Amino acid sequence: MTLFDTASFEPTLPRDAPLPERLRPKSLEEVVGLEELLAPGRFLRNAIESDRIPSMIFWGPPGSGKTTLARIIAKTTRARFVTFSATSTGIKDIKALMEEARKQRAARGAKTIVFIDEIHRFNKAQQDAFLPYVEAGDIVLIGATTENPSFEVNSALLSRTKVVVIPQLDRTQVLEILGRAAKDPNVEKLGIEVTPEALDFIAATSAGDARQALNSLQLVVETASRSDSPITLDNIKNILQRRSLMYDKSGEEHYNIISALHKSVRNGDADAAVYWLARMLEGGEDPLYIARRMVRAASEDIGNADPQALVFGIAVQQTVHFLGMPEAGVALAQLVTYLAAAPKSNAAYVGYGHAVHEVRQGDNPPVPLHIRNAPTSLMQNLGYGGDYQYAHDFEDQTAAMECLPEALAGKRFYEPTEFGAEKAIKERLEKMRAARRKT
C-alpha cells in the first residue's frame, strides 16, 4: 500500500454530514458565483476540461468555493489527487509522497496533483519541501488560502504558481445556494418551511460565506418544530441572534478596513468613516488600536488646520481606555466624524518628511555658534552663544537671526496651507520669516 492508495478526493458522506458538505457542487455547471473564472473559453475552465492543470494558489474569502474547485478538479482530472493538511503533515510525509510522485512520473508519465487547503498554515520549511518537485514538474500544486499569498506563501513557491483570485459571493448568489438547499431532501423531510424574507436575511448576513449561510439554515430547520413553520424573518433573527462579520483582526481584512477608515476621514467622508468604524468594532477590533490610528490621522491629515483635532484624539483615546466597549464606540464615532469634517492639512507631515530626508541624506552641519548654550567660561570664550538675540526683545517676537546652519540658510521645510487655523499660522510665519531676512 502506498500513499497514493489513500488519495481519493471524493469522500463518502455519512447521513448526518453537514449541509454544506451534502450540497457541495459536483460539476462546473453546479458552481454558483464563479462565472468569470469558469465560463466557457476561460483559462480555468479550459485547464480543468483539458486536464492541463498548472500549479495554482486559490485566494479568496471563506465559503467562496476554493475547496469546491479543488474537488471538481479531483473528479475530472486523470491525475492522481492527494491532499495535505498543515496540522497533521510533517516534512517526512511530504518528502515521501514527493519522491513517490517523482518515480511514478519517471516510470509511467503519471501526473500527481497535490491539494493543500489553508496553505498559509504551512511553515516555511513545509512549503520549501514542495518547491523542487513543483519546479521539476513532478507534481502540480494547488493551494487554497484566505490570506494574501504575497505575505503567506514563500516567494520562490509563489513565482512558480498562478494565483487565481476567488471573489466573494454576493447576496443574490448566496440566496441562490440557499434556495437549492431548501429543496434538499434532507431539509424537506423535516417539514420546516423558511419564508423568502428569512432566506434573504440569512444571505444578507452571511458576509458572502456560503458555508456559513448553509450552516445557519441547517441550524434553523433542525432546531425548529413543525409548529414553528413557516420560519419568518423575526424567527430567524431570534434564532441566529447575531450575524458573523468577515473580519480577521490579524489578517488582510484588518488592514483593508483600517485603510478604508483612515482614507474616508482624509477625504472628508464622515458617513463612510463611521461605517468602517462600525465594521471594525462589530468585528471585534481593539478600540484602542482604532483610537491610536485616529490620533495619527489627526496629525498626518489635519495638523495645524485644526490643532484641536490632536487634543480631541488624545481625549478620546483616554475615554476609550476609561470606558471600554461598548460605550467607547460612541466616543470613537464622535472622533471619526469630527476628523472627517475638520479642515485638512498635511503640511506638518510633509515638512517633517523633508526634514528627515535632509538629516538622512545631507551633511548635517554643526549647530551655529550663536544659538548654542554656553554654560562654561571655556564655551563662552569659544564663541558659544555669541551674538545671540533674544526674540522677546524684538517686534513680532522675531530677531533678525538665522537659526539653520549656514549651508541650509533660508531653506523651507514647513509650508502652511490656506485652510482652517493654518491660514493664520501661515500669515504669522511669513511675517517672522521676513523679519529674519533682515539679517
C-alpha positions as CSV (number, residue, x, y, z in Angstrom):
1,M,0.0,0.0,0.0
2,T,1.3,3.5,-0.9
3,L,0.4,7.0,-0.1
4,F,-1.5,7.1,-3.4
5,D,-3.9,4.4,-2.2
6,T,-5.4,6.9,0.2
7,A,-5.6,9.7,-2.3
8,S,-9.4,9.6,-3.0
9,F,-10.8,13.1,-3.0
10,E,-14.5,12.0,-3.4
11,P,-15.3,11.1,0.2
12,T,-18.3,9.0,1.1
13,L,-20.5,11.3,3.2
14,P,-22.3,10.0,6.2
15,R,-26.0,10.5,6.5
16,D,-25.6,13.3,9.1
17,A,-23.0,15.2,7.1
18,P,-23.3,19.0,7.4
19,L,-25.5,20.6,4.8
20,P,-22.5,22.5,3.2
21,E,-20.9,19.1,2.5
22,R,-24.0,17.4,1.2
23,L,-24.7,20.3,-1.2
24,R,-21.1,20.9,-2.5
25,P,-21.2,21.1,-6.3
26,K,-20.0,18.1,-8.2
27,S,-19.5,19.7,-11.6
28,L,-18.7,23.0,-13.1
29,E,-22.3,23.5,-14.1
30,E,-23.4,23.4,-10.5
31,V,-21.0,26.1,-9.2
32,V,-22.5,29.4,-8.3
33,G,-20.7,32.7,-8.3
34,L,-17.5,31.9,-10.3
35,E,-18.9,32.7,-13.8
36,E,-15.9,35.0,-14.6
37,L,-13.5,32.1,-13.9
38,L,-15.5,29.2,-15.2
39,A,-17.3,30.5,-18.3
40,P,-16.6,28.5,-21.5
41,G,-13.3,29.6,-23.0
42,R,-11.9,31.0,-19.8
43,F,-8.5,29.8,-18.6
44,L,-9.6,27.9,-15.5
45,R,-12.4,26.0,-17.3
46,N,-10.1,25.1,-20.2
47,A,-7.4,23.9,-17.8
48,I,-9.9,21.7,-15.9
49,E,-11.6,20.2,-19.0
50,S,-8.4,19.6,-20.9
51,D,-6.7,18.1,-17.8
52,R,-3.8,20.5,-18.1
53,I,-3.8,21.9,-14.6
54,P,-0.9,24.3,-13.7
55,S,0.3,24.8,-10.2
56,M,-2.1,27.4,-8.7
57,I,-3.0,29.2,-5.5
58,F,-6.7,29.8,-4.9
59,W,-7.0,33.0,-2.9
60,G,-10.4,34.0,-1.7
61,P,-12.6,34.6,1.4
62,P,-14.2,31.8,3.4
63,G,-17.0,30.0,1.8
64,S,-16.3,31.3,-1.7
65,G,-15.7,27.9,-3.4
66,K,-11.9,27.2,-3.2
67,T,-12.2,23.7,-1.9
68,T,-15.2,23.0,-4.2
69,L,-13.0,23.9,-7.2
70,A,-10.3,21.5,-6.0
71,R,-12.8,18.7,-5.6
72,I,-14.1,19.3,-9.1
73,I,-10.6,19.1,-10.4
74,A,-10.1,15.9,-8.5
75,K,-13.2,14.4,-10.1
76,T,-12.5,15.5,-13.7
77,T,-8.7,15.1,-13.9
78,R,-7.0,11.9,-14.9
79,A,-4.1,12.6,-12.5
80,R,-3.6,11.1,-9.0
81,F,-5.0,13.6,-6.5
82,V,-3.6,13.9,-3.0
83,T,-4.4,16.2,-0.1
84,F,-2.3,17.6,2.7
85,S,-3.2,19.2,6.0
86,A,-0.9,21.7,7.6
87,T,-1.8,20.4,11.1
88,S,-1.1,16.8,10.5
89,T,1.6,16.6,7.9
90,G,5.3,16.6,8.6
91,I,8.3,17.2,6.4
92,K,9.0,13.4,6.3
93,D,5.5,12.7,5.0
94,I,5.8,15.4,2.3
95,K,9.1,14.2,1.0
96,A,8.0,10.5,0.9
97,L,5.0,11.4,-1.2
98,M,7.0,13.8,-3.4
99,E,9.6,11.1,-4.1
100,E,6.9,8.6,-5.0
101,A,5.3,11.1,-7.3
102,R,8.7,11.7,-9.0
103,K,9.2,7.9,-9.5
104,Q,5.7,7.5,-10.9
105,R,6.3,10.3,-13.4
106,A,9.6,8.9,-14.4
107,A,8.4,5.4,-14.8
108,R,4.9,5.8,-16.4
109,G,4.5,9.5,-17.0
110,A,1.8,9.6,-14.3
111,K,0.8,13.1,-13.0
112,T,0.1,13.9,-9.4
113,I,-1.9,16.9,-8.2
114,V,-1.4,17.8,-4.6
115,F,-4.0,19.9,-2.9
116,I,-3.2,21.9,0.2
117,D,-6.1,23.6,2.0
118,E,-5.1,26.6,4.1
119,I,-1.6,26.6,2.7
120,H,-0.9,29.8,4.7
121,R,-0.8,27.5,7.8
122,F,2.2,25.6,6.4
123,N,5.5,26.9,7.7
124,K,8.4,27.9,5.5
125,A,10.1,24.5,5.8
126,Q,7.0,22.7,4.8
127,Q,6.4,25.0,1.8
128,D,10.1,24.6,0.8
129,A,9.7,20.8,0.7
130,F,7.4,21.1,-2.3
131,L,9.5,23.6,-4.2
132,P,11.9,21.3,-6.1
133,Y,9.1,19.0,-7.2
134,V,6.9,21.8,-8.4
135,E,9.9,23.2,-10.3
136,A,10.8,19.9,-11.9
137,G,7.2,19.2,-12.8
138,D,6.9,16.1,-10.7
139,I,3.7,17.4,-9.1
140,V,1.1,20.0,-9.8
141,L,0.4,22.0,-6.6
142,I,-2.9,23.6,-5.8
143,G,-3.1,25.6,-2.6
144,A,-6.1,27.3,-1.1
145,T,-5.9,30.3,1.2
146,T,-7.9,33.1,2.7
147,E,-4.8,35.1,3.3
148,N,-2.9,37.3,0.9
149,P,-0.4,34.9,-0.9
150,S,2.1,37.8,-1.2
151,F,2.6,37.6,2.6
152,E,1.8,34.0,3.4
153,V,3.4,31.9,0.6
154,N,7.1,31.7,0.1
155,S,8.2,34.0,-2.8
156,A,10.0,31.1,-4.6
157,L,6.9,28.9,-4.5
158,L,4.7,31.9,-5.4
159,S,6.7,32.6,-8.5
160,R,6.1,29.1,-9.8
161,T,2.3,29.1,-9.3
162,K,-0.6,31.1,-10.8
163,V,-2.6,33.0,-8.3
164,V,-6.4,32.6,-9.0
165,V,-8.4,35.2,-7.1
166,I,-11.8,33.7,-6.0
167,P,-14.3,36.5,-5.5
168,Q,-16.6,36.8,-2.5
169,L,-20.1,35.6,-3.3
170,D,-22.7,38.4,-3.4
171,R,-26.1,38.3,-1.7
172,T,-28.0,37.0,-4.7
173,Q,-25.6,34.2,-5.3
174,V,-25.8,33.1,-1.6
175,L,-29.6,33.3,-1.9
176,E,-29.5,31.0,-4.9
177,I,-27.4,28.5,-3.0
178,L,-29.9,28.7,-0.1
179,G,-32.8,28.2,-2.5
180,R,-31.2,24.9,-3.6
181,A,-30.6,23.9,0.0
182,A,-34.2,24.5,0.9
183,K,-35.2,21.8,-1.7
184,D,-32.7,19.3,-0.4
185,P,-34.5,16.0,0.5
186,N,-32.8,16.0,4.0
187,V,-34.2,19.5,4.6
188,E,-37.6,18.9,3.1
189,K,-38.2,15.8,5.2
190,L,-38.1,17.9,8.3
191,G,-41.2,19.7,7.2
192,I,-39.9,23.2,8.1
193,E,-40.7,25.9,5.6
194,V,-38.5,29.0,5.5
195,T,-40.0,32.2,4.1
196,P,-38.2,34.1,1.3
197,E,-37.7,37.0,3.6
198,A,-36.0,34.8,6.1
199,L,-33.7,33.2,3.5
200,D,-32.8,36.7,2.3
201,F,-31.8,37.7,5.8
202,I,-29.5,34.6,6.1
203,A,-28.0,35.5,2.7
204,A,-27.6,39.2,3.7
205,T,-25.9,38.4,7.0
206,S,-23.5,35.7,5.8
207,A,-20.8,38.1,4.6
208,G,-20.7,36.2,1.3
209,D,-19.8,32.9,3.0
210,A,-21.9,30.2,1.5
211,R,-20.7,27.7,4.1
212,Q,-21.8,30.0,6.9
213,A,-25.2,30.6,5.3
214,L,-25.9,26.9,4.8
215,N,-24.8,26.1,8.4
216,S,-27.3,28.9,9.6
217,L,-30.1,27.3,7.5
218,Q,-29.3,23.9,8.9
219,L,-29.4,25.3,12.5
220,V,-32.7,26.9,11.8
221,V,-34.5,23.9,10.3
222,E,-33.1,21.4,12.7
223,T,-33.9,23.3,15.9
224,A,-37.4,24.4,14.9
225,S,-40.5,22.4,15.4
226,R,-43.2,21.9,12.8
227,S,-45.5,24.2,14.8
228,D,-42.9,27.0,14.1
229,S,-43.3,26.6,10.4
230,P,-43.1,28.7,8.3
231,I,-39.9,30.3,9.7
232,T,-40.3,34.1,9.4
233,L,-37.8,36.9,9.4
234,D,-38.5,37.6,13.1
235,N,-38.0,33.9,13.9
236,I,-34.6,33.9,12.0
237,K,-33.4,37.0,13.9
238,N,-34.3,35.3,17.3
239,I,-32.6,32.0,16.4
240,L,-29.4,33.4,14.9
241,Q,-29.3,36.4,17.3
242,R,-26.1,37.9,15.9
243,R,-24.6,37.9,12.5
244,S,-21.0,36.9,11.8
245,L,-18.8,39.6,10.1
246,M,-16.0,38.9,7.7
247,Y,-13.2,40.5,9.7
248,D,-9.9,39.0,10.7
249,K,-8.1,41.0,13.3
250,S,-4.7,39.7,12.3
251,G,-5.3,39.2,8.6
252,E,-5.6,41.3,5.4
253,E,-9.2,42.4,6.1
254,H,-7.9,44.1,9.2
255,Y,-5.6,46.2,7.1
256,N,-8.1,46.7,4.3
257,I,-10.7,48.2,6.7
258,I,-8.5,50.4,8.8
259,S,-7.1,51.7,5.5
260,A,-10.7,52.4,4.4
261,L,-11.4,54.2,7.7
262,H,-8.3,56.4,7.5
263,K,-8.8,57.3,3.9
264,S,-12.5,58.1,4.4
265,V,-11.5,60.5,7.2
266,R,-8.8,62.1,5.0
267,N,-11.4,62.6,2.2
268,G,-13.9,64.2,4.5
269,D,-16.5,61.4,4.2
270,A,-18.0,61.2,7.6
271,D,-20.6,58.6,6.5
272,A,-18.1,56.2,5.2
273,A,-15.8,56.8,8.2
274,V,-18.5,55.9,10.8
275,Y,-19.5,52.8,8.7
276,W,-16.0,51.4,8.5
277,L,-15.6,52.2,12.3
278,A,-18.7,50.1,13.0
279,R,-17.4,47.3,10.8
280,M,-14.2,47.1,12.8
281,L,-15.8,47.4,16.2
282,E,-18.5,44.8,15.4
283,G,-15.9,42.5,14.1
284,G,-14.1,42.6,17.5
285,E,-11.3,45.0,16.8
286,D,-9.4,46.5,19.8
287,P,-10.9,50.0,20.2
288,L,-7.6,51.3,21.4
289,Y,-6.0,50.4,18.1
290,I,-8.6,52.4,16.3
291,A,-8.0,55.3,18.6
292,R,-4.3,55.2,18.0
293,R,-4.8,55.3,14.2
294,M,-7.2,58.2,14.5
295,V,-4.6,60.1,16.6
296,R,-2.2,59.6,13.8
297,A,-4.8,60.9,11.3
298,A,-5.2,64.0,13.4
299,S,-1.5,64.8,13.0
300,E,-0.9,63.5,9.5
301,D,-4.0,64.8,7.7
302,I,-5.4,67.6,9.8
303,G,-2.4,69.0,11.5
304,N,-2.4,72.7,12.2
305,A,-5.5,73.3,10.1
306,D,-7.3,72.3,13.4
307,P,-4.8,71.9,16.2
308,Q,-7.7,70.8,18.5
309,A,-8.1,67.6,16.5
310,L,-5.0,66.1,18.1
311,V,-6.1,67.2,21.5
312,F,-9.6,65.7,20.9
313,G,-7.9,62.5,19.6
314,I,-6.0,62.0,22.8
315,A,-9.1,62.8,24.8
316,V,-11.0,60.0,23.0
317,Q,-8.1,57.6,23.4
318,Q,-8.3,58.2,27.2
319,T,-12.1,57.9,27.0
320,V,-11.8,54.5,25.3
321,H,-9.2,53.4,27.9
322,F,-11.5,54.6,30.7
323,L,-14.9,53.3,29.5
324,G,-14.1,50.3,27.4
325,M,-16.6,48.8,25.0
326,P,-19.4,49.1,24.1
327,E,-19.7,52.7,25.5
328,A,-16.4,53.7,23.8
329,G,-17.9,53.1,20.4
330,V,-19.9,56.4,20.6
331,A,-16.7,58.3,21.6
332,L,-14.9,56.9,18.6
333,A,-17.8,57.7,16.3
334,Q,-17.7,61.3,17.6
335,L,-13.9,61.4,16.9
336,V,-14.0,60.0,13.3
337,T,-16.9,62.2,12.3
338,Y,-15.1,65.3,13.8
339,L,-11.9,64.4,12.0
340,A,-13.7,63.8,8.7
341,A,-15.4,67.2,8.9
342,A,-12.2,69.1,10.1
343,P,-10.2,71.3,7.7
344,K,-7.2,69.3,6.4
345,S,-3.5,70.0,6.1
346,N,-0.6,67.6,5.7
347,A,1.9,70.4,5.8
348,A,3.4,69.3,9.1
349,Y,3.6,65.7,7.9
350,V,5.2,66.7,4.6
351,G,7.6,69.1,6.3
352,Y,8.7,66.5,8.8
353,G,9.4,64.1,5.9
354,H,11.5,66.7,4.1
355,A,13.5,67.4,7.3
356,V,14.1,63.7,7.9
357,H,15.3,63.3,4.3
358,E,17.7,66.2,4.8
359,V,19.0,64.7,8.0
360,R,19.5,61.3,6.5
361,Q,21.0,62.4,3.1
362,G,22.6,65.8,4.0
363,D,25.9,66.7,5.5
364,N,24.4,67.5,9.0
365,P,26.4,70.7,9.5
366,P,27.1,71.8,13.1
367,V,24.7,74.0,15.1
368,P,25.5,77.7,14.6
369,L,27.6,79.1,17.4
370,H,25.1,82.0,18.2
371,I,22.3,79.6,19.2
372,R,24.4,77.2,21.3
373,N,24.2,77.3,25.1
374,A,27.4,78.5,26.9
375,P,27.2,77.0,30.4
376,T,31.0,77.3,31.0
377,S,33.6,80.1,30.5
378,L,35.5,77.9,28.0
379,M,32.5,77.6,25.8
380,Q,31.9,81.4,26.1
381,N,35.5,82.0,25.1
382,L,34.9,79.7,22.1
383,G,32.0,81.9,20.9
384,Y,29.1,79.7,22.1
385,G,26.1,81.9,22.4
386,G,27.9,85.0,21.0
387,D,25.7,87.4,19.1
388,Y,22.5,85.6,20.3
389,Q,19.5,87.9,20.1
390,Y,16.5,87.3,22.5
391,A,13.3,87.1,20.5
392,H,11.1,88.8,23.1
393,D,13.2,92.0,22.8
394,F,12.0,92.5,19.1
395,E,8.9,93.4,17.3
396,D,6.8,90.4,16.3
397,Q,8.9,88.4,18.7
398,T,11.4,87.6,16.0
399,A,15.1,88.6,15.9
400,A,17.0,89.1,12.6
401,M,18.8,85.9,13.2
402,E,19.2,82.7,11.2
403,C,18.6,79.5,13.2
404,L,19.5,77.0,10.5
405,P,23.2,76.1,9.6
406,E,24.7,78.5,7.1
407,A,24.5,75.7,4.4
408,L,20.8,75.5,4.8
409,A,20.0,79.1,5.4
410,G,16.6,80.1,4.1
411,K,15.6,76.5,3.3
412,R,11.9,75.9,4.0
413,F,10.6,72.6,5.4
414,Y,7.2,73.6,6.6
415,E,4.8,75.3,4.2
416,P,1.4,76.0,5.8
417,T,-1.8,75.8,3.8
418,E,-4.6,78.3,3.5
419,F,-7.0,76.0,5.3
420,G,-8.5,76.4,8.8
421,A,-6.3,77.7,11.6
422,E,-3.2,77.1,9.4
423,K,-4.1,80.2,7.3
424,A,-3.4,82.4,10.4
425,I,-0.2,80.4,11.1
426,K,1.0,81.0,7.6
427,E,0.5,84.7,7.9
428,R,2.4,84.8,11.2
429,L,5.3,82.7,9.8
430,E,5.6,84.9,6.7
431,K,6.0,88.0,8.9
432,M,8.6,86.2,11.1
433,R,10.5,84.9,8.0
434,A,10.5,88.4,6.6
435,A,12.0,89.7,9.9
436,R,14.7,87.1,9.8
437,R,15.6,88.1,6.2
438,K,16.7,91.5,7.6
439,T,19.9,89.7,8.8
